[in-house]
Amino acid sequence: MLAMFTVTKRVAFRPSSSHRHGLRRAAAIVFLLPSGIKLALRNNETQAHPSISATAVTSTTPGDDLAVLLRSAAMEDNTVIMTFTNGAMSSPGSLLDLFLESFRVGDKTEPLLKHLVVVNTDNKALEQCKLVHPLCYRLDIGGGINFTAEKWFMSRDYLEMMWARNRFQSRVLQMGYGFVFTDVDIVWFRNPLLQVPVAADIAFSCERYNDRADPYDLRKDANGGFLYAKPNTRTIRFFKSWYEARAVYPGRNEQYVFGGVKRELSVRHSVTLLFIDTAYFGSNCQPKKDFQRLCTFHANCLKGMRNKVGLLRGIMGEWKNFRNNTSVSH
């Protein structure tokens, strides 16, 4: 794979980890911006985090380059945050700008940008990413497909992109890193890792969640737009088997296939699998929108990038009004 990315210079600082009520708390890593470096910005839209360098580095050694990037982004427990974009999703004023802005206006979410890797499926997306964020990775999916344009749900190109994402997630686990994967049509208001029990190997958001539901009840419909995975032998084998099950469900995306194999694979590989309440991981399929509890909101159950951008702009406006008029719960 050809890979190009931007990495940061990190100072020697390792904060102590802490846990609250059995939940994971994200670690922080301090980055310093070297003097004389100016970040390229989009006018009046979004900007790279001011505490992170935007020095571009190009490597010709596949594998080693990704390892460097992941080390730069990792939290103290080797967890990284990842999202996928293409040229359409990262164009000025589109989903990537809204996604990054949400970290800056959220409750204690801005430091998490230091751990965010934006994976780009085409060169246009990579160049646009480098204008607004320091940790940008170019993933060559192959197959001769142009991934720059918007990909409609369940189209051939869409399916290839979803399964390439699944393979990349598996690769990150094999390299010893856990991850929080988030679709770029999700906005962040609080740290969602605080809602993932330490015992969980894999945690998913879901389409709908009853108020008294059991998070370990696998009858829920998973949504692959928000996914946490811990790096261990169990999860690595789970992801490998999940991808292999694609052959049994031709023409289906990874989310559909997961629904068909989640019970068998969680038992076979002894994986602790759970789902997070939509009160915390908000879903447009079930928009509860209690801003006292909401960590993320996903513009799912909605087609078309323009519609998604409009919805998320509205949600962001509601959040800003909430922050201005209410004491935010910590």
Salt bridges, closest charged atoms under 4 A:
ASP77 OD2 - ARG24 NH1 2.56
ASP97 OD1 - ARG42 NH1 2.48
GLU101 OE2 - LYS320 NZ 2.68
ASP107 OD2 - ARG190 NE 3.88
ASP107 OD2 - HIS330 ND1 3.34
GLU110 OE2 - HIS49 NE2 3.97
GLU127 OE2 - LYS130 NZ 3.34
ASP157 OD2 - LYS151 NZ 3.16
ASP157 OD1 - ARG156 NH1 3.50
GLU160 OE2 - ARG246 NH2 3.03
ASP183 OD1 - ARG165 NH1 2.70
ASP183 OD2 - HIS298 NE2 3.50
ASP185 OD1 - HIS298 NE2 3.00
ASP185 OD2 - LYS308 NZ 2.79
ASP201 OD1 - ARG234 NH2 2.76
ASP211 OD1 - LYS288 NZ 3.37
ASP217 OD2 - ARG219 NH2 2.83
GLU244 OE2 - LYS240 NZ 2.53
GLU254 OE2 - ARG165 NH2 2.89
GLU264 OE2 - ARG268 NH2 2.33
ASP277 OD1 - LYS288 NZ 3.11
GLU318 OE2 - LYS289 NZ 3.10
